[in-house]
């Protein structure tokens, strides 16, 4: 009876190298930006009249792979909010048009001028 040698176990995958300080800084900068944008979106949802200032960040580079899902969810929420605002804008324009149409048909009632010299 001959025995075949047992298969050798597969080598464990080597761990990924630790991120460089630049990669850590890059990720932290993106996390801070996403935190800020999420906070602004929540504040705008809670108080639609709130005015939130924003300026485009410079020098961030591409979104780190591990933050793409979070950035995508934020983008989807922003697109939903834009659609809501556009719907509200259209409804407001329709109401304004109706008010103007009513106002245009109105005839003045009573005296327009008062002769105070008589």
C-alpha positions in Angstrom: 0.0 0.0 0.0 1.5 3.2 -1.0 0.5 6.4 0.5 0.4 9.6 -1.5 1.8 12.6 0.3 -0.8 15.0 1.7 -1.2 18.2 -0.3 0.7 21.0 1.2 -1.4 23.8 2.6 -1.7 26.9 0.5 0.4 29.7 1.7 -1.5 32.4 3.5 -2.0 35.6 1.5 0.6 38.2 2.5 -0.9 41.1 4.4 -1.2 44.4 2.5 1.5 46.8 3.3 0.8 49.5 5.7 -0.4 52.7 4.0 2.1 55.5 3.6 1.7 58.7 5.6 0.6 60.4 2.3 -2.1 57.8 1.8 -3.3 58.3 5.4 -3.4 62.1 4.9 -5.2 61.6 1.6 -7.8 59.4 3.2 -8.3 61.7 6.2 -8.8 64.7 3.9 -11.5 62.8 2.0 -13.1 61.7 5.2 -13.2 65.3 6.5 -14.8 66.5 3.2 -17.4 63.7 3.2 -18.2 64.4 6.9 -18.7 68.1 6.1 -20.9 67.4 3.0 -23.0 64.8 5.0 -23.4 67.3 7.8 -24.5 70.1 5.4 -27.0 67.7 3.7 -28.5 66.8 7.1 -28.7 70.4 8.1 -30.4 71.3 4.8 -32.9 68.4 5.2 -33.7 69.6 8.8 -34.0 73.3 7.7 -34.6 73.7 4.0 -34.2 77.5 4.4 -30.6 77.1 5.8 -28.0 78.6 3.5 -24.9 76.5 3.3 -21.8 78.0 1.8 -19.5 75.7 -0.2 -16.4 76.0 -2.2 -14.8 73.3 -4.3 -11.9 71.6 -2.5 -8.5 71.7 -4.3 -5.8 69.0 -4.5 -7.7 66.0 -3.1 -7.1 63.7 -6.0 -9.2 60.6 -6.6 -11.6 59.2 -3.9 -9.8 56.4 -2.0 -11.3 53.0 -3.0 -12.6 52.3 0.6 -14.6 55.6 0.5 -16.2 55.2 -2.9 -19.4 53.6 -1.5 -19.8 56.4 1.0 -19.2 59.1 -1.7 -21.7 57.4 -4.0 -24.4 57.3 -1.4 -23.8 61.0 -0.7 -24.0 61.8 -4.4 -27.3 59.9 -4.7 -28.7 61.8 -1.8 -27.6 65.1 -3.4 -29.2 64.1 -6.7 -32.5 63.2 -4.9 -32.4 66.7 -3.2 -31.8 68.4 -6.5 -34.9 66.6 -7.9 -37.0 67.7 -5.0 -35.8 71.3 -5.4 -36.5 71.2 -9.1 -40.0 69.9 -8.4 -40.6 72.6 -5.9 -39.4 75.2 -8.3 -41.8 74.0 -11.0 -44.7 74.1 -8.6 -43.8 77.6 -7.5 -43.6 78.8 -11.1 -47.0 77.3 -11.8 -48.6 79.0 -8.8 -47.0 82.3 -9.7 -48.3 82.0 -13.2 -51.8 81.3 -11.9 -51.6 84.3 -9.6 -50.5 86.6 -12.4 -53.3 85.3 -14.6 -55.9 86.2 -11.9 -54.3 89.5 -11.3 -54.4 90.4 -15.0 -58.2 89.9 -15.2 -58.9 92.0 -12.2 -60.5 95.4 -12.9 -60.0 98.3 -10.6 -62.9 98.8 -8.2 -63.8 102.2 -7.1 -61.9 105.4 -7.7 -58.4 105.3 -8.9 -57.7 108.9 -8.3 -59.0 111.1 -5.5 -59.5 114.8 -6.3 -58.6 116.4 -3.0 -58.8 119.9 -4.4 -62.6 119.9 -4.7 
